[in-house]
Amino acid sequence: MIEGIGIDVVDIARFQESLDRTPAMRERIFTEREALLKVSSLAARFAAKEALVKALDARDLFSWHDAEVINQESGKPAFIFTGALAARVAELKVHLTLSHDAGIASAMVVIERI
């Protein structure tokens, strides 16, 4: 059964401007592994985390570093959860898709009860 759906879209150029204007933002939002990626991938991961919060309706539990976006060997994106967020999603299946093209990064999250 579907528990929630979230989507978010990020303008990559505006996101780069935000990172340039506020350098600490990169460290605050992204894990060490994520922070090494190029800006289009960072924007997509930011969108993924925002979409996750919307799908879970869990702003109160959310910590940026507790939801790391990785790529599986197949290339498919997935979350690694830690902290309070890991407990919240323990009995849920979290589906994630990312895209970035034409200056826009987007993410969609579907939460399913298992």
C-alpha positions as CSV (number, residue, x, y, z in Angstrom):
1,M,0.0,0.0,0.0
2,I,1.3,3.5,-0.9
3,E,1.9,5.6,2.2
4,G,3.2,8.8,0.6
5,I,4.5,10.4,-2.5
6,G,6.9,13.4,-2.7
7,I,8.4,15.3,-5.6
8,D,10.8,18.2,-5.8
9,V,12.4,20.2,-8.5
10,V,15.6,22.4,-8.3
11,D,17.0,24.9,-10.7
12,I,20.7,23.9,-10.9
13,A,22.1,27.4,-11.5
14,R,20.2,28.8,-8.6
15,F,21.4,26.0,-6.4
16,Q,25.0,26.7,-7.4
17,E,24.5,30.3,-6.5
18,S,23.2,29.3,-3.1
19,L,26.2,27.0,-2.6
20,D,28.6,29.9,-3.6
21,R,26.8,32.4,-1.4
22,T,26.7,30.0,1.6
23,P,29.7,27.6,1.5
24,A,28.7,25.9,4.8
25,M,25.4,24.8,3.1
26,R,27.3,22.0,1.4
27,E,28.5,20.5,4.6
28,R,25.2,21.1,6.4
29,I,23.0,19.3,3.8
30,F,25.3,16.6,2.3
31,T,27.3,13.7,3.7
32,E,31.0,13.6,3.0
33,R,30.5,11.3,0.1
34,E,27.7,13.3,-1.4
35,A,29.6,16.6,-1.0
36,L,32.2,15.4,-3.5
37,L,29.7,15.2,-6.4
38,K,29.2,17.8,-9.1
39,V,26.5,20.4,-8.7
40,S,23.8,18.7,-10.9
41,S,24.1,15.6,-8.7
42,L,24.0,17.7,-5.6
43,A,20.9,19.5,-6.8
44,A,19.2,16.1,-7.5
45,R,20.1,14.8,-4.0
46,F,18.8,18.0,-2.4
47,A,15.5,17.4,-4.4
48,A,15.5,13.8,-3.2
49,K,15.8,14.8,0.5
50,E,13.0,17.4,0.1
51,A,10.8,14.8,-1.7
52,L,11.5,12.3,1.0
53,V,10.3,14.8,3.7
54,K,7.1,15.4,1.7
55,A,6.4,11.7,1.2
56,L,7.0,10.8,4.8
57,D,5.4,14.0,6.2
58,A,8.3,13.9,8.7
59,R,9.9,17.3,8.9
60,D,10.2,16.9,12.7
61,L,12.3,13.7,12.4
62,F,14.4,14.9,9.5
63,S,18.1,15.5,9.7
64,W,19.9,16.1,6.4
65,H,22.7,13.6,7.1
66,D,20.3,10.9,8.1
67,A,19.2,10.4,4.5
68,E,22.2,9.8,2.2
69,V,21.6,9.3,-1.5
70,I,23.8,6.7,-3.1
71,N,23.9,4.9,-6.5
72,Q,23.6,1.2,-6.4
73,E,25.9,-0.9,-8.6
74,S,23.2,-0.9,-11.3
75,G,23.2,3.0,-11.2
76,K,19.8,3.1,-9.5
77,P,19.6,5.7,-6.8
78,A,18.7,4.7,-3.3
79,F,18.7,6.1,0.3
80,I,20.9,5.0,3.2
81,F,19.1,5.9,6.4
82,T,20.6,6.5,9.8
83,G,19.4,8.1,13.1
84,A,15.7,8.7,13.9
85,L,14.9,8.5,10.2
86,A,16.1,4.9,10.0
87,A,13.6,3.9,12.7
88,R,10.8,5.7,10.9
89,V,11.4,3.9,7.6
90,A,12.2,0.5,9.1
91,E,8.9,-1.1,7.9
92,L,8.6,0.9,4.7
93,K,10.0,0.5,1.2
94,V,11.3,3.8,-0.1
95,H,11.4,4.1,-3.9
96,L,13.6,7.0,-5.4
97,T,14.2,8.3,-8.9
98,L,16.4,11.2,-9.8
99,S,16.8,13.2,-13.0
100,H,18.8,16.3,-14.1
101,D,18.6,17.8,-17.6
102,A,18.3,21.2,-19.2
103,G,19.3,23.0,-16.0
104,I,16.7,21.3,-13.8
105,A,17.2,18.5,-11.2
106,S,14.2,16.6,-10.0
107,A,13.4,13.7,-7.6
108,M,10.4,11.6,-6.8
109,V,9.9,9.4,-3.7
110,V,7.2,6.8,-3.2
111,I,6.8,5.3,0.2
112,E,5.2,1.9,0.4
113,R,4.2,-0.1,3.5
114,I,5.8,-3.6,3.4
